[in-house]
Amino acid sequence: MADFICKTCGSGFRKKLTLKEKSENYVPGFCGQRCAESYRIEKAVKVTKVYRTPQSSKEEKEFGALIRSFFPSLESQYRLPQYDHHYDFYSPELKLLIEYNGEYWHNKPKQRVKDRKFLNEAKKAKVKLCVITDKDWKLFMESGMPDKKKLLKLLNYNIKNA
């Protein structure tokens, strides 16, 4: 028998550990089922949401590198504080959110509904949002050597909410 202290009520309790528990250095945390359940409820209330950062496509990374060459303060995977979605880029200099929408993922019907929701979130936050598609990016890169003026023209042309 070993002595332990309950994580919830702080009272001491004894418990006989199995060989497996001993080999894994297991430490029981609760004196009983009631304390374990109340601890889980308290913990669930205190837990903050963990956001998974989305993966970026090769084209999105290239696009971000070009923008960053002109606007070094560009932030990747920017999240508006009151919403869950990560926008691909945010430029503090331009005060502009930038979404890069590749054909493979963003042509799916369910994703289009989500994209509309993210556009509405940006509108509610009163932030300009620019959506660049694969086609826009390819045409831009085929138009010759990219410069800051051309990039700003592309971004301004694709702003969805001013």
C-alpha atoms as one frame of an Amber mdcrd trajectory, in Angstrom:
protein
   0.000   0.000   0.000   1.241   3.449  -0.909   0.115   6.876   0.275  -1.040
   9.505  -2.228  -2.686  12.944  -2.172  -5.901  13.642  -4.134  -5.583  16.381
  -6.823  -9.126  17.615  -6.171  -9.780  17.595  -2.430  -6.190  17.367  -1.140
  -6.916  14.513   1.248  -4.517  11.611   1.651  -5.490   8.125   0.499  -3.912
   4.696   0.161  -3.915   2.519  -2.925  -2.293  -0.771  -3.768  -0.533  -0.523
  -7.153  -0.311  -3.386  -9.643   3.045  -4.504 -11.016   2.317  -2.725 -14.301
   1.465   0.533 -12.501   4.668   0.244 -10.447   6.803  -0.390 -13.560   5.285
   2.639 -15.341   5.745   4.859 -12.251   1.981   5.437 -12.177   0.735   7.942
  -9.611  -3.022   7.927  -8.959  -4.412  11.417  -8.686  -7.802  10.988  -7.035
  -9.169   9.410  -3.875 -12.399   8.350  -5.610 -14.640   8.581  -8.659 -16.417
  11.755  -7.487 -13.127  13.690  -7.153 -11.936  12.432 -10.556 -15.153  13.591
 -12.269 -15.169  17.030 -10.627 -11.491  17.489 -11.573 -12.266  16.682 -15.240
 -15.116  19.214 -15.247 -12.926  21.947 -13.737 -10.118  21.112 -16.153 -12.480
  21.237 -19.159 -13.611  24.720 -18.205 -10.030  25.978 -17.843  -8.612  24.421
 -21.031  -7.971  26.906 -23.810  -8.521  25.840 -27.372  -5.444  24.510 -29.141
  -5.258  25.641 -32.738  -3.669  23.408 -35.337  -1.692  25.419 -37.827  -2.698
  24.424 -41.349  -0.256  23.113 -43.944   0.754  25.411 -46.796   1.055  24.391
 -50.434   4.231  24.952 -52.446   2.555  27.751 -54.421   1.315  29.430 -51.246
   4.838  29.381 -49.807   6.261  30.873 -53.028   3.562  33.542 -52.996   4.331
  34.351 -49.349   8.065  34.582 -50.076   7.439  37.095 -52.867   5.152  39.265
 -50.734   7.613  39.080 -47.828  10.398  40.328 -50.123   8.414  43.564 -50.582
   6.745  43.665 -47.135   9.126  42.125 -44.542   6.666  42.409 -41.644   4.261
  39.943 -43.336   2.840  37.415 -40.850   1.989  33.846 -41.874  -1.013  31.887
 -40.572  -2.555  34.961 -38.934  -5.615  34.465 -36.756  -8.108  37.178 -35.853
  -8.456  37.086 -32.042 -12.203  36.435 -31.963 -12.272  33.730 -34.671 -10.826
  30.224 -35.144  -9.664  30.451 -38.757  -6.023  30.987 -39.721  -5.721  33.367
 -42.657  -2.710  32.633 -44.845  -1.052  36.046 -44.467  -1.476  39.419 -42.784
   0.388  42.552 -43.759   0.406  45.147 -40.962   1.800  47.726 -43.414  -1.165
  47.307 -45.757  -3.630  46.357 -42.996  -4.682  43.506 -45.234  -5.485  39.816
 -44.725  -4.431  37.676 -47.672  -5.873  34.249 -48.476  -4.239  32.066 -51.114
  -6.867  29.704 -52.544  -5.453  26.783 -54.485  -7.653  25.011 -57.018  -7.361
  21.556 -55.471  -8.709  22.414 -52.035 -10.861  25.496 -52.553 -12.922  24.174
 -55.470 -14.685  21.677 -53.214 -18.301  22.658 -52.372 -17.888  22.284 -48.589
 -14.746  24.410 -48.652 -16.532  27.144 -50.613 -19.086  27.410 -47.799 -16.254
  27.703 -45.254 -14.481  30.295 -47.406 -17.657  32.400 -47.427 -17.779  32.171
 -43.622 -14.154  33.361 -43.350 -14.900  36.260 -45.691 -17.821  37.262 -43.450
 -15.599  37.016 -40.346 -13.133  39.453 -41.908 -16.006  41.811 -42.765 -17.264
  41.710 -39.170 -13.751  42.439 -37.896 -13.605  45.365 -40.371 -10.400  44.091
 -41.943  -9.732  44.106 -45.679  -9.371  40.625 -47.156  -7.679  39.829 -50.435
  -8.260  36.411 -51.999  -5.666  35.245 -54.522  -6.407  32.146 -56.583  -3.983
  29.824 -58.394  -5.043  31.379 -61.711  -4.319  34.924 -60.464  -0.912  33.840
 -59.215   0.047  32.038 -62.438  -1.025  34.997 -64.610   0.883  37.362 -62.345
   4.083  35.299 -62.569   3.764  34.921 -66.367   3.407  38.705 -66.786   7.144
  39.249 -66.379   9.456  40.190 -63.553   7.297  40.880 -60.469   7.744  44.230
 -58.774   6.081  45.985 -55.846   3.802  48.089 -58.054   2.442  45.035 -59.922
   1.974  43.158 -56.653  -0.003  46.016 -55.094  -2.158  46.183 -58.229  -2.870
  42.426 -57.960  -3.737  42.708 -54.256  -5.984  45.761 -54.729  -7.782  44.093
 -57.643  -8.606  41.048 -55.486  -9.775  42.781 -52.312 -13.161  41.303 -51.383
 -14.323  43.771 -48.760 -13.169  47.329 -48.423
